[in-house]
């Protein structure tokens, strides 16, 4: 390198001026996802890691409807519940930090109960869940099914409306006006 430097350095400067700076290899999202898929056998990434990277590359294109948990699969409590030993134990066993509270139908969500709200509740007092929900009054966040994930992610990051949202869709079936459910 020391011997060829006086010749190679001026040539490289001239080529940089003529050809421009080297950009290297540039991939768009689709090419990068395909590259991850093709090289799956030859890299040390686990399937979960590939799924996370792929999901991060396409999350702006997805809506909350693509990733939501259906309401019938959610752990919820009826508003008329009593916070006795059995109920508090069940909440602890489920392991969730936020529990939707409904009245009547499971789609009629009125409150969000945070597990931390139960910290000062004595199960021997048999306190009504409605009283705890009214005291803490945690806001329920409703969003539309076509809300993009990046918008939802930014809303969760702000923390203003909490970190749980309920997806609404227009129900136009049957007679009468359409309504959100």
C-alpha positions as CSV (number, residue, x, y, z in Angstrom):
1,X,0.0,0.0,0.0
2,X,2.8,2.4,0.8
3,X,4.5,1.8,-2.6
4,X,1.3,2.3,-4.7
5,X,-0.1,5.2,-2.6
6,X,1.4,8.0,-4.7
7,X,-0.3,6.5,-7.8
8,X,-3.5,5.1,-6.3
9,X,-4.6,8.1,-4.1
10,X,-4.8,10.6,-7.0
11,X,-6.6,8.1,-9.1
12,X,-9.1,7.4,-6.3
13,X,-9.8,11.2,-5.9
14,X,-10.4,11.5,-9.7
15,X,-12.7,8.5,-9.7
16,X,-14.7,9.9,-6.7
17,X,-15.2,13.2,-8.5
18,X,-16.3,11.5,-11.7
19,X,-18.4,8.6,-10.3
20,X,-19.5,10.1,-7.0
21,X,-19.4,8.6,-3.6
22,X,-20.0,4.9,-3.1
23,X,-23.4,4.1,-1.7
24,X,-23.0,0.5,-1.0
25,X,-25.8,-2.0,-1.1
26,X,-29.2,-0.5,-0.4
27,X,-32.3,-2.6,0.4
28,X,-35.9,-1.6,0.6
29,X,-38.3,-3.2,3.0
30,X,-39.5,-6.0,0.6
31,X,-35.9,-6.9,-0.3
32,X,-34.8,-6.9,3.3
33,X,-37.7,-9.2,4.3
34,X,-36.9,-11.5,1.4
35,X,-33.2,-11.5,2.3
36,X,-34.2,-12.6,5.9
37,X,-36.4,-15.3,4.6
38,X,-33.8,-16.7,2.1
39,X,-30.9,-16.6,4.5
40,X,-32.9,-18.2,7.4
41,X,-30.9,-21.4,7.2
42,X,-27.5,-19.7,7.1
43,X,-27.9,-17.1,9.9
44,X,-27.9,-17.5,13.6
45,X,-31.3,-15.8,14.1
46,X,-34.1,-17.7,15.7
47,X,-37.5,-17.8,14.2
48,X,-38.9,-15.5,16.8
49,X,-36.2,-12.9,16.1
50,X,-36.9,-13.1,12.4
51,X,-40.6,-12.7,13.1
52,X,-39.9,-9.6,15.3
53,X,-37.7,-8.0,12.7
54,X,-40.2,-8.7,9.9
55,X,-43.0,-7.4,12.0
56,X,-41.1,-4.2,12.7
57,X,-40.6,-3.6,9.0
58,X,-44.3,-3.9,8.1
59,X,-46.1,-2.6,11.2
60,X,-46.9,0.7,9.5
61,X,-48.9,-1.2,6.9
62,X,-51.0,-3.1,9.4
63,X,-54.0,-1.9,11.4
64,X,-55.2,-2.8,14.9
65,X,-57.6,-5.2,13.4
66,X,-54.7,-7.4,12.2
67,X,-53.3,-7.9,15.7
68,X,-56.2,-7.5,18.1
69,X,-57.2,-10.1,20.6
70,X,-60.9,-11.0,20.2
71,X,-63.1,-10.0,23.1
72,X,-64.3,-13.5,23.7
73,X,-60.7,-14.5,24.4
74,X,-60.1,-11.7,27.0
75,X,-60.2,-12.1,30.7
76,X,-62.8,-9.7,32.0
77,X,-64.8,-9.1,35.1
78,X,-68.5,-8.1,35.4
79,X,-69.2,-4.8,37.1
80,X,-71.4,-6.6,39.7
81,X,-68.4,-8.6,41.0
82,X,-67.4,-8.5,44.6
83,X,-63.7,-8.2,45.4
84,X,-63.5,-11.1,47.9
85,X,-60.6,-13.5,48.4
86,X,-61.7,-15.7,45.4
87,X,-62.0,-12.8,43.0
88,X,-58.7,-11.2,44.0
89,X,-56.9,-14.6,43.8
90,X,-58.4,-15.2,40.4
91,X,-57.1,-11.8,39.2
92,X,-53.7,-12.6,40.5
93,X,-53.6,-16.0,38.9
94,X,-54.5,-14.6,35.5
95,X,-51.5,-12.3,35.7
96,X,-52.9,-9.4,33.8
97,X,-52.1,-5.8,34.8
98,X,-55.3,-4.4,33.1
99,X,-58.7,-6.0,33.4
100,X,-61.7,-4.8,31.4
101,X,-64.9,-4.4,33.4
102,X,-68.2,-4.9,31.7
103,X,-71.9,-4.5,32.5
104,X,-74.4,-6.9,31.0
105,X,-72.9,-7.9,27.6
106,X,-69.1,-8.4,27.4
107,X,-69.0,-5.8,24.6
108,X,-70.3,-3.1,27.0
109,X,-67.0,-2.2,28.6
110,X,-67.3,0.6,31.1
111,X,-64.0,0.6,33.1
112,X,-60.4,-0.7,33.2
113,X,-59.3,-2.2,36.5
114,X,-55.6,-2.0,37.0
115,X,-54.2,-4.8,39.2
116,X,-52.2,-2.2,41.1
117,X,-55.6,-0.6,42.1
118,X,-56.2,-3.7,44.3
119,X,-53.1,-3.0,46.4
120,X,-55.0,-1.4,49.3
121,X,-58.1,-3.6,49.0
122,X,-58.7,-6.0,51.8
123,X,-60.5,-9.1,50.4
124,X,-62.2,-9.6,53.7
125,X,-64.2,-6.4,53.2
126,X,-66.0,-7.8,50.2
127,X,-65.9,-4.5,48.4
128,X,-68.0,-4.1,45.3
129,X,-65.9,-3.9,42.1
130,X,-68.1,-1.0,40.9
131,X,-67.0,1.1,43.9
132,X,-63.3,0.6,43.1
133,X,-63.9,1.3,39.4
134,X,-65.8,4.6,40.2
135,X,-63.0,5.6,42.6
136,X,-60.1,5.1,40.2
137,X,-62.2,6.0,37.1
138,X,-59.6,4.6,34.6
139,X,-60.5,5.8,31.1
140,X,-61.5,3.2,28.5
141,X,-59.8,3.8,25.1
142,X,-61.9,3.0,22.0
143,X,-60.3,3.0,18.6
144,X,-61.5,2.2,15.1
145,X,-60.5,-1.0,13.3
146,X,-58.6,0.8,10.6
147,X,-56.3,2.7,13.0
148,X,-52.7,2.1,11.8
149,X,-50.4,0.4,14.2
150,X,-47.9,3.2,14.1
151,X,-50.6,5.7,15.3
152,X,-51.7,3.3,18.0
153,X,-48.1,2.7,19.1
154,X,-47.5,6.5,19.4
155,X,-50.7,6.9,21.4
156,X,-49.6,4.1,23.8
157,X,-46.1,5.8,24.1
158,X,-47.7,9.0,25.2
159,X,-49.5,7.2,28.0
160,X,-52.4,9.7,28.0
161,X,-55.1,7.0,27.3
162,X,-53.4,4.0,28.8
163,X,-51.9,1.0,27.2
164,X,-55.0,-0.9,26.3
165,X,-57.5,-0.1,23.6
166,X,-60.8,-1.6,22.4
167,X,-61.4,-1.9,18.7
168,X,-64.8,-0.7,17.3
169,X,-66.3,-1.6,14.0
170,X,-69.5,-0.4,12.4
171,X,-72.3,-2.9,12.5
172,X,-74.7,-2.2,9.6
173,X,-76.5,-5.5,9.7
174,X,-80.1,-5.7,10.5
175,X,-82.7,-3.0,10.5
176,X,-82.0,0.5,11.9
177,X,-79.1,2.8,11.9
178,X,-75.5,1.4,11.9
179,X,-73.8,1.5,15.2
180,X,-70.3,0.8,16.7
181,X,-69.6,-2.4,18.5
